[in-house]
Amino acid sequence: MTGVAVIGAGMAGRAHAAAYRAASTVFGLDRPEIRLVAVADVNTALAEDVRRRYGFARAEADWRALAAAEDIDAVSVVVANELHRELVETLLAAGKHVLCEKPLASSVADGQAMVAAARRSDRVAAIGYTYRRSPAVSAIRDELASGRLGEPVHFAGRAWYDYALDPLTPMSWRYRGGAGTGILADTGSHLVDLAEYLCGPVREVRGAVFATVVPERPVPAGPTVGHVRAELTGERSAVENEDLATFTARFAGGAVGTFSASRVAHALPDGLGFDLFCGNGSAAFDLQRASEFAISGPAGEGRRQVFAGPRHPYVHNGLAVDSPGAGHGTGDMFTFQARAFLDEIAGLKELPPCASLADGLHGLRVLAAVVESARRDGGAVEVA
């Protein structure tokens, strides 16, 4: 039996909690039993809400109680980026398996320390690149691996969201931290990982441009959750990071990448997607149509739209209704991720393992190179 806990009861924390609850319902039934132990958050009312909704045994105000608890084996860390290092290092030292939300940390130096801590530990230490668990994205990756599409030539990716367009959305940790800690870290980190998941490592970036569209935000009177309006103090605070980020990249295999990320994209609540052009074909994915993907081949007949179904990764026994076109969403991807994390702990190999902290560190190096390119007015920067 594996005892699980979640640190952070905000929007993404709820997704992890719900995923652990659902993980026992997907794929084979011969896995170790899951015990839903605890949710921790400094906002105790929020922690209690998540505990009750998803059936965890207790709520805690201090995350250190989870590190010390003998009935907890695995922990999701779903808090502000600058807190990741302390929590992950402490949990690993306490013998816990850790699934840390992306981005790995708020700096490369912190990421390096976390990777070193993982290497000293014999526990599973993973990072939550959730969209790797998309059946559609995984199907496209399988097409690439088969050779049918040929070698990647151009990845054109977008991470367009509208959550920060409202100037009355209150100040939170998402709007503090300096260049690169805004939309680039928030959803650009997912986009970079998807690009590398399909095309291999990024070796150079250039042409980076950042912009802040809403320069000040109202200060909330209390804790905030997600991106909604809240009671305000009447004060305002300067936004410290970017609302928009664009850049280009060169992959190790020679392909070119073009990237655009925004948190002020009008009427796009969840606009993650990409087009991938290869020597013999192409593919495309749009998160707003999560259970579909487009693909073309060497015959030149044009693109066709494909509904993800049982012949594609994760669908068979991963969805309660696992027929083609039945549909699924991001919540299901969190469930597949939780199942893969728990399987890795149990030594099972049916599902691909989660990305490692070393993968997360590489992602931080790419983001750091983008920040440096923007500082150099778009100059070329090699990824360290």
N, C-alpha and C positions, 0 to 999 in steps of 0.2 A: 504494500500500500504506500502511495506517495502523498504526503501532506503538502498542499500548495497554499501560497499566500500571495497577495498583491499589495504593493506599496504605491499608493496614489489612487484616489477614488474619483478622479475627474473623468472626462469623456473617454480617453484612451484606457484609463484604469478600469472603467466599467466594461470596456471591450475585452480586456484580459480576463476579468472575473467571469463574464458570460462565457468566454471561450473555455475556461477550465471546467465550468459546469457542463458544457456540451461535449467536451472532449471524449467522454466515455461512451458517447452515442455513435461515434464515427469509426469506420473501417473495422478491423477485426475486434472481436470481443475478448480476446485472450490476453489483454494488457493488464498490468497491475491496477488495482482499484485506486481511484482518486479520492482523497479526503480534502474537502474544502475547509481550510482551517481559519484563515484570518485575512482581514483587510485593514490596512493602516493608512491614516491620513491625519494631518494636524487639524483638519476640519472634521471634528468627531461626528457631527450630524451627517455629513456626507459619507463618512466611513460606515456608519450604521445603516444608512440608506442602501448602500451597495451590498453590505453584509446580508441584509434582509432580502433584497431583491434576488440575489443569486445563491443564497443558501449556505453562506459561510458560517462557521461556528462562532466567531467572535470578531469584534472591531477593536482596534488599538489606536491610540493617539500618537504613540511614539514608535517609529519603525524599528528601533533597537530592540524592542520586545520580540520582534519576529526573528532577529538574528540570534537571540538567546533561547528561543523556544525549541524544545526537543521534539515537538510533534510536527515541525515544519521541515520539509526536505528541499523544496524548490520555491523560488520567489521571483515574481515579475516586478521589475523596477520601472515605474511609470510616473516619474516626477520631472520637475524642471531640469533641463540639461546640465546645468552647473552643479547639480546635486548627485549626478550619476556616479562620479568617481568614489566619493566617500561611501555611498551605500554599497556599491558593487564590491569594493575592496573589503569592507567589513563583513558582508554576507559570505563571500568566498572564504575568508579567514575563519568564519564560523562553521564552515563545512556545508554551506547551502549551494545548490545548483541555482544559477541565475539566468534569467532572460531579461535583458535590458532593452528598453525602447530606444529607437534611433532618435537623433544621431548619438553615437556612442558617448560623446562628452562635448564640452564647450571649447576644448582646445586639443591640439595634437599632443601636447605634453601630458595632459590628463589621460588621454586615450592610451598613450604608451605605458603609463603607470598601471592602467587597468589590464592591458594585455599581459604585462609582467606578473600581475597578481593572478591572472588566469593560468599562466604557465607554472606558477608555484603550487597551484591547486590541482587536485584530481577530480574536481567537480565539472559538470557541464557548464560552460559560460557562453551564452549566445546573445545575438543582437536581433531585434525584432524588425526585420525587413519584410513586412507582412505581405507585400504584393508579389513576392516570390511564390506565394501559395495560390496565386490566381490560376484556375484551370486554363484560362485562355492564354496567359503569359507562358505557362509551362508547356502548353501545346505548341506555341510558336518556338519555344526553345528546343523542343523535340524535333520540329521541322528543320531547324538550323543544324542540329546534331546529325540528322540523317543525311545532310548534304544536298537535299532537294532544292533549297533556296540559294545555294552557293555561298560565297563568302560575303559578310557584311560590307557594305560600301558607305551607307549613310544612316545614322540614327537621328531622327528628329523628334525630340521629346518636349513635352509641355506638362507643367504642373500649375494649373490655373484655378484659383479659388477666389471667392468673394468675401471671405469672413472678416476681412479688415477694411472693407470699403466704407462701411458705416463709420463716420467720424465720432459717433457716440459710443462705439464699442470701447469699453474701458481699458485703461492701462493694466497690463499684466506682465509676467515674466517673458512672454513671447515678444514683447516690444522693447526689451532691454538687452544690452550685451555687446553692442558694437557691430561693425560691418561683418556680414556673413552669418550672424546669429538669428536673422529674421527668416524670411521665406526660403532663403538658400538652405539653412539648416533644417527648417521645419518640414517642407515637402520636397525641396530640391535634393535632399539626401536620399529620399525614396527614388527620385528620378535618376540620379546618378547610379544608384545600385541597380535599378532595372536595366539601364544601359550596359553596365558592366556584366550583369547576369547574362545578357544576350550576346554582347560583342567583345567581351574580354576587358582587360584593365585599360583605363585611361592613362596615357603617358604625358600628355601636354594639354594645357588649356590656354586660351587667348581670347581677346575681344570682350572681356567681362565688363559689364555696365550695371551699376546698382542705382536705384532711385527710391526715395521715400515720398509717397504721395500725400499721406496724412501725417504732418510733422508733429502734432501734439495730440494727446488723448486725455480724456477726463479720468481723474483718480477715483476709483471705487471706494465706497464707504466700508466695504468688508470683502471677504474672500469671493472670488469669481470662479465660475466653472464654464469651460468651453468658450464660445465666442459671443454670448448674448449680452444685451444691455443689463445694467445693474444700477442699484442706488449709488449716487455719486456724492462726493464731498463738496463740489464746486471748484475744486482746484484742477489744474491741468499739469501734465508732465510731458517732457519731450520724448518722442520716439527715437530710440538709439540705433535702430537697424533698418534694413531695407524691406520695402514692400514689393519691389520688383528686382529680378536678377536675370540677366541674359549672358550667355557665353558660348564659345565653341570649344571643341576638344578634338584631339587626335588619339585614337586607340592604338594599342601596341600592334595590332594586326594590320594597321593602315587605314581603317575606316575613319570617317569624319563624323563628329557629333555636333548637333546644334541644340541648345537647351534654352528654355524659357520658363521662368517660374514667377508667379504673381499671387498675392493674397488680396488684390484689389480688382479682380477680373469680374466685371459686372455680370450678374445672373449665372455664374458658374459655381455652384456650391462644392463640386467635387470633380474638377476637370483635369484629372491625371490621364495622360495618354501618350502614344507615340506612333510614328510610322517608321518602319525599318525597310530599307532598300538594299537588296543583295544582288549578286551577279546574275542569278537565274530566277529571281522572284522577289516578292515583297510581302510584308505583313503589317497589320495595324491593330491597335487595341485602344479602347476608350473606356475608362472606368464607369462612365455614366451608362454604358451598355456592357456591364461587367461579364455577362455570360455569353458574349459573342466575340469573335475576332474576324478580321478580314485577311485573306491570303491570295496570292497569285503565284503561278508557276511558270516554267519555261515555255509552255505551249502558247503563251501570248493571248489567252482567252479573256484576260482581264481579271480583276479581283472578284472573289466570291465571299459572301458572308457565311460564317460557320457558327452554328449554335453549339456551345460546349455541351458534351454529353458523356455517357458512360465510357466511351473509347478514349476520352481525354483524361489527363491526370486529375486526381482528387474527386471526381464526380461520383464514380461507382462506390456506393456505401459511405460516401462523404456527405451526401445530401439525403434528406428524408425522401424527397421526390427526385430520383436521380435519372430522370428521362431527359432526352435532348430538348433544350428550350425551356425547361421548367424554371430556370433562373436561379441566381444566387447573388450574394452581395459581399461587402467587405467583412461583415460579421462572420461569415463562413470562413473567410481566409484567416481570421484570427483563430477560429476553432482548429483549422488545419495546422496552423503554426503551433498552437498549444499542444496538439497531439504529437507533432513531430518532436517538440522539445521533451515531452514526457517519454516518448519512445526512445530518444537518445539516452535519457537517464536510465531507462530500463535495458539498454543494450540492444534494442530492436532496430532493424534496418529496412523495414518495408518502405518508409518514407525518406525522402532526402533530408539530411540533417539541416539544422538551422545554420545560418551564417554565424561565423565565429567573431569574437571580439577583434581578432586580427583583421577580418574583413571590414569591420566597423572602423578600425584605425585607418585602413587604406582609404575608406570613404572620407574620413576627416582630412586626410592629406590632399585628396582631390578638392574638397571644399576650401581648404587653406590656399591651394594654388589659385582657385577662382578669386578669392579675396585679394591675393597679391596681384593678380592680373588687373583687377579693378583699380587697385592702388597705383599701378603703373599705367593707367589710362588705356588699358586693354592690351598691354604687352604680353608676349608669350612667356609662360612659366611652366617648367617641367614639374611633374608630380614627384615629390621626394620619395 
